[in-house]
Amino acid sequence: MNRVIPWTACVLLLLALGGVYFSDRRNYDAKVAELAIVEQRLATVTAEADARLRAASLPEATAIVDFRKALLSSGSVAVIRNTSDGSSPFSLQVERPSTSKQQRFETVIDGSGSKEVGEGQGWAFVPGDRITVGQPGHKPLTFTLK
């Protein structure tokens, strides 16, 4: 009888340790999976933050936009002026928020030169219309006709 008790105790202790091991193993696997999800989220957030930081550190587009009344047609005309000394390509995104209408124009403007966008180019500006001027390597600028 005295020999059976230590062996029984050893067997019970081994069973208890085995249960703890397998229980801890399941918790460990769950934590590893959770950690992988957190690492993926961190990578995504880091990439988004890097992109925003790069965009924020860009200089503004070298253009200004003024509006004038059209002379021979309806609406207004946007006058886009290149404020730099050299020629630059510009993308112009115009939109009318009241109707969700949009149109895109691509143009190259010589240094200190200007281009006009109006009804002759397919867009007669009305109050509330917006024009966003994009330029490679620069932050876009948005102007609204008041």
N, C-alpha and C positions, 0 to 999 in steps of 0.2 A: 504494500500500500504506500509506503514511504517513497518507493521508487516511481510510482505512477503519478504522484502529485507534481513533482518537478517537470516530468515530461508533459503532463497535461497543461501545466502552466506555460511551458515553452510553446506548445502548439497553439494555445489561446493567444499568447503574445504575438506569435508569427501571423496568425489570422488578423489580429487587430492592426499590426503594422502593415500587412498587405492591403487591408481596407483603407487605411490612411493614405498609403502610397497611391492607390488607384483613384481615390477621391481627389488627392492633390494633383494627380496627373490630368484629370478632367478639368480642374480649375486652371491649371497651367496652360492647357491647350486653348481654353476659352480666353485666357488673358493674352496669349500669343495672337489669336485671331483679332481680338479687340485692339491690340497694339498695331497690327498691320493696317487696320482701318484708320486709326489715328495718324499713323505715319503717312498714309495716302492723303488724308485731309490736309495735313501739314504741308505736304508737297504742293498741293493745289493752291492753298492759301498763299504760300511763299511765291509761287509762280505769278499769281494774280497781283501780289504786292510789288513784285519786281517789275511787272509790266506797267503798273500804275506809276511807280517811281520813275521809270524811264520816260513815260509819257509826260509826267509833270516836269521833268528836267529839260524837256525840249524847248527851244525858243518859240515864240509865237510866229505865226505866218507873217511874211513881210508884205502884207496887203491891208488896205483900208477900203471900206465900201461906203459910198455916199449914194443917196437916191435923189432923182430929179423927176419932174413931171415930163412925160413923153411929149414931144413936139407935134408929131404927125399921127399919133395913134392914142389909144386909151391906156390908162394906168400910168405907172411910173417905170423908170429905167434905173437899174443898178449900175453904178460906175465903180468898177474895181480898179484900184490903183496899186501898182507894184512899188513899194517904198524902197526896194533895194536898188543897187546900181546895175545889177546884171539881170539877164533874162531868167525867168523862172516859170516852171509849169505849175498850174493851179487847177484844182478840181473844185467845182462850184456845185453845191447841193442846195437847190431851192425847194421850199415847201410852203404850202398853204395849209396851216393847221386847221382852219375851219372846214376844209373838205378832204384833208389827208392827201391832197394831190402833191406829187413830188416830181422833180426833174433834175437830171444831172448834166453838167456841162464840163468839158475839159478844154483848157486853153493855155497858151503860153503868152506871157506878157513881158515885153521888153523892160529893161531897167528904167525906172521912173516913168514908165508908160501906163496906159490904162486901156481897159476893154469895157464895153457896155453890153448889158443883157437886158432885153426888153421884149416887147411884143414881136419885133422883127426876128428875134431868136427863139420865139415860142413861149415867152413868159411875160405877161403884162403884170407887173407888181401892183398889189393892192395893200392897204394898211393891214398889218398883222403878218404879212409874208416874211419868211426868214430866208437868209442866204448864209450858208456855212462855207467858208473858204478854207480849203485844205491845200497843203504844200508839203512835198516830201521832206522829212526830217524836221518838221515844225508842228506845233500844236495848231489845230484848226481854230478859226475865229468865226463867231456867229453874229450876224447883224440883222436887226428887225426893222421893217418899214413901219414907222409910227403914223 
